[in-house]
Amino acid sequence: MQSKEIVVPTASITALRRPDPLADQRMTMSLGPQHPSTHGVLRLELVLDGETVVEARPDIGYLHTGMEKTMEKEKWQQVVTITCRMDYLNSMGNDLGYCLAVEKLLDIEAPERARNIRVLLTEMNRITSHLVWWGTHGMDIGAMTAFFYAFTEREQMLDFFEMATGARFHQSYFIIGGCRWDLPGDFVQQVTDFLPGFEKFLDEAKKLVTGNRIFQRRTKGVGRISKQDAIDWALSGPTIRGSGVNWDIRKSEPYSGYDTYDFDVPVYDGCDVWSRYLVRMDEMRESVRICKQALVRLKDPGPVLSDHPKLKLPERDLMKQHIDVMIHHFLLASEGFTVPIGEVYFPIESARGEIGYYIVSDGKERPWRVRVRAPSFINLAALPKMVEGQLLADVVAVIGSIDIVLGDVDR
Amino acid sequence: MSIDVGFLLEALIKIVVVFHIVLIILAYTVYAERRVLAVIQNRLGPNRVGPQGLLQPFADLLKFIFKEELVPLAANKWLYLLAPLVALVPAFMTMIVYPFGGTVNLPWVGEIDLVVTHFNVGLLYVFAMTSLGVYGIVIAGWASNSKYSLLGGLRSSAQMVSYELALSLSVIGALLQAGSLDLVEIVRAQGGFFGLGWHIFWFQPLGFFIFLISAIAETNRIPFDLPEAETELVAGFHTEYSAMKFALFFLGEYANMLTASVLATVLFLGGWQGPFVDQFPLLGPVYFLGKVFFFIFLYIWLRGTLPRFRYDQLMNFGWKFLLPAALFNIVLSAIVALFAL
C-alpha cells in the first residue's frame, strides 16, 4: 500500500491571515470553572475587548463521569439509577426516556395508570427544573430574592417526590414496564390541593421579575440567535421555541399518552433571552394544566407495572407449586432479563430540550451501548454564536437563558 | 494664641462618642441588612449568636480578625495593603459633620451642639471625602493583579465619576434655598411650618429623587452594584481581598451608605427637624436617626427587589437622563429662589 504524503501549506495560511491590530489590546479571561454563574463547572474562555466579548470558547468536561460507559456494566433495569444522575434537575424525564426506549425494544407498553403517573411526575419535574432555572437566572441578573422564592416552591414539590418515590432528587422511580410502585394514599389529593397555590406563585413571579423594567432591559434583544440558526445548530426545547420554532416532541412525536392531553406549546419569536424566558414561564403554566388533567385520570386505580413475564416477578403462591416458576423468579432476580437484539433511538422532551436515547442491544442482560443525545450539550454549542459581540454582563444572562446542566453536558 | 483646653476637650469627647455611635450603627446596619433581607426572602437570617442574633456583628468581626492574611503573589503589595485604608478612612472622616441634632441643654454639661464641628464648607468637605473613596477601589482593582478585580475597578471608577456629577448638581437647588454649605445651617433653614419645612416638600422633590438615585449608584449598591457584580466579576474589585482587609472595604461601603443617608436626610428631609423639636430639643437626634434608618431600610429593600443594570445602560442612564434632569432642576430652583422665596 502506497502512503500518500499530505503537504499542509502552513506558511501560506499564516501569510494570508491578516494581522489583527487590536490583538494585544484584548484580554483573555477565564470565566469558570469555579464561578458563581456558570451553573456548575462550565469554563468559558472569553476574549474581551474592554467589556465586549470578541470570542467565547466553552470548555467542558469537568464533570465527565463516564456515565454512558457505566451503563454498559449495569443490567437493563439498573441503568435507571444512572440516567437520573445525568441531568439531575430533570431526573424523572431522563428515566422516562430510557424506560420508553427499552420498552420499544421489548415491544411492550406500560399500563395506562403507569403512563399517567409518568406524565404527572415528569411534568412536576419539569416545573421544579424550571424553578431552579428561574431562580438562578434571576440571580445572574442580580434579582437575588427570586432564587429564594423559587426554591421555597420547589421544596414543596420535592416533598411530593419524596412522598411518591422515597427520594427527593434521584428518584429512579420509573422502571422498564411502568413504575416501581403505586402512588401512596392521598398523594393525588395533596397535589391537587397544592397546584392552585403554585399558580398563585406564578402570578407573584410575574410581578417580581417578569414585570421588572430593569430585568426587561437586561434581557430584550440580548443573546439573539435567528430562527434559521437555531434550526441549523439543532437546538431544542425552550431555547429553540424562543426563536420562533414550534418544535416540541410531546406534540410532534407524542409518547406516554401526551397526545391525549390538552395543552399548548408556547412559542415566542424574539430570538433573545427575553423570549426564552417567556417560553419557560408559560411552560410552567402549561405543565400545571397537564398535571391537573393527569390528576383527574389518576382517580381510578389500576396496575402500574406491565405484566410481561420479563418484568413482573411471579406470584409467591405459584412459585411454591411450580418449579419452573421458581427458576424463572431466580433467574429474573439474579441475572435480570434479556432484551432482543436490535437498536432504537427514542427522543423525549425534557425540561431542556430533546433528550434522546440511542440503545443497542446484543440480546444479553446488559445494554451493549447507550448513547445519550443530551440537550444541554447541543444547546451549549450555540453559546458562542449568541454571546459574540455582546457585553460581559450579557454572557451570564445568555448562559442562564439556555439553562444548561453540566451533568447533562458532560455525562 | 492660646489653646482653649475646654474647646479641645469638648471636640475630643465628641469625636470619640460620635465615632463609637457610628461604628455601632454600621455594625448593626450589616446585621439589619441580613435580617431584613431574610424577611424579604422568606427565610430566617442570622439568629444564633446572642438573643435574636444580636451579637452577630461581633462574631463576624472576630472571624475577620482571626482569618489568615493573604496577599496574592502577583499583587503589588504596598498598593494592595493601602487600598482598603484609602477606601475606609475618607468614608469615616465624613462623620464629623453629621448634625445629629440642634443645641441641647444637658445636665452637668450645659449647652452643646450635637455635631462634632460645623464649618462653612461642610457639604463640599463631605463630597471631597466621598470622592476620595473611588481611589481605594481603583487601587484595589489595579494592585490585585487579577482580571476580575481590574474590570471591577474600571467599572467603579467610570460609574462613580459619572454619578458624582449628577449627585453634586442635584443638591444645588437645596443649597440655593438654604443659602449655606454648612450642614447645620441647611437643617436650620428647614425649620419652618412646625418643623416640616423640608426641602423635599418645598420645591425640591425632583432634586431629592435625582440625589437618591445618584447616591445609590455612588455607593455601589443594587441596582447599580456593577463594580462587585458577583455573577459576572466574582466579587469585582475585592475578589482578591480576604480577612480584615475585606472587612475594611465592607465597612467602607456601609460607611458610605450611612453618609449618603445622612446627606439625603440633611439636605432634603430636614435633618433633625420635625414637629415639637423646638420645645424638646432631645427629639432632634430621634428624628434624625429615624430618617437615616429609613434610608438604610430603603437600600436594603431595593437590594431585595431589583435586578442589576448593565454597564452601558448605567452610563446611558447617568449621562442622558440624570445629568440633564439635575441641570433642569437647577434652573427650576433658581427661578423658585428668585420669585417664590
Interface residues (C-beta under 8 A of the other chain):
Chain A: M27 M29 H35 P36 S37 E51 G138 M139 D140 I141 G142 A143 M144 T145 F148 Y149 T152 L208 V209 N212 I214 F215 R217 R218 L391 L392 A393 D394 V395 V396
Chain B: I40 Q41 N42 R43 K147 Y148 L151 R155 I222 P223 D225 L226 A229 E230 T231 E232 V234 R303 G304 T305 L306 P307 R308 F309 R310 Y311 D312 Q313
